[in-house]
Amino acid sequence: MTTRILVLAMGQLSNGEMTIARSCLGDLDPTRFDVRFVSHARGADYLTKLGARATGLAGHDPVRNRGAVRDLVERFRPHLLLCADVYTLDYGSMWSGVDAGWLRTLGPPVATFDEYDWEDGDFVWDTEGGRSRVNPGLIRGCDLLIRPCPLSDPDKPRVSTRPAGEVVHCRLIPRRPGPPMSRADWRAALGLHDCDTVVFTVNSNWEYVNVSTRPEMARLIEWMPRISAELFASVSGPVTVVHVGPRPWRPPSGSTVDYRYFASLPPHVYGATVHHANLFYGTNATSITLSNAVAAGTPSVLLHNPRRMDFDRLGDVLPRMPGWYRDMAADVGRCGPFKVFPWGWARFLDTVLHAGNPYLTTFAQAPAFVPARTVAVLDGLLFDPDVAARQRACQRAYFDRLDRLPPLDESLTDALHAVGVPT
């Protein structure tokens, strides 16, 4: 029997959730599982380029879109409705007309990817300027949870009272394939020279959204590209930064950084950049591109802020900082801790990225507002082969550990039986 799964991916600010869903489900046996996606038109086009079968919703009329989803369910007759993220689905109901409550009226069991181990935490987001509690009922109302690894640690003791059979851990990156392009072809596609030391960095539209409403964070959002450019201008050798995102940086005049901006890259070129870059650099601890980079053995670093910074309290330290830093400090004033810039989540992510999670050994973490320390981290990974080799050894050990997880075909079949889905 073929089990039919309809994946609902309604997030508009980022492709992250649909990329995670596609990556996790990509190795399911097509003779046993028929997986289809429904998303907005842009998302469906993106998923199709990744090789998925996807239907796009036309426009933003929630009534028409809800009708289109109902029609799709009646035609496809899925055994399982799987949310790429139930919280994003609920937020997107403003345009899609599809929320978790309505999904449950359609008949099939409802599942969701659970990237953050929600039921093991307190359902509180910490952002710059405050904390907010999200609705626990959204995920508790799901019949089945799929936890991608990374971020989730399958060996962590369970806190949730949900029956173990309703929680599936799966490898986010089912295989560790080689690069989709040769190094020479990749360099030619991006116009790079053989001698270039390449840093790859990416960001999304949501990283320009000031969820805190504090003006200090709005100013820091504008400063962050400059901070990154200044850090790379300070390393020991020349670097080429390949940046994919919705807005280009504005590197300072006279910068030694060779900056290459792309609004997007074809999937095979993007994947090759993940593999062939000398370093992946980001400000989002939950980034799937970070996960793909460490799976590819690419040295990686996360820029974060581990504690609250009040720049006017730096005293004698501030005059010794570079001019750009002093300008930033005067403009921004203060900043809370963050693991996901600019949203914060320094405490929220402690549930899934707990201190013993071995995923944390696969990339370096560098403090955003201690430039000398961060430049030392960047220098080591870029120009010291021993430092890069030690990180690659940690990356291999981590993914060797995940290889002990059963194939998703097996674990998902068992979980579907537990919630009454025929397989």
Secondary structure by P-SEA (a helix, b strand, c coil): cbbbbbbbbcccccaaaaaaaaaaaccccccccbbbbbccaaaaaaaaaacccbbbbccccaaaaaaaaaaaaaaacccccccccaaaaaaacccccccaaaaaacccbbbbbccccccccccccccccccccccccccccccbbbbcccccccccccccccccccbbbbbcccccccccccaaaaaaaaccccccbbbbbbccccccccccccaaaaaaaaaaaaaaaaaaaaccbbbbbbbbcccccccccccccbbbbbccccaaaaaaaacccccccccccccaaaaaaaaacccbbbbbbcccccccccccccccccaaaaaaaaacccccccccccccccccccccccccccccccbbbbbccaaaaaaaaaaaacccaaaaaaaaaaaaaaaaaacccccaaaaaaaaaaaacccc
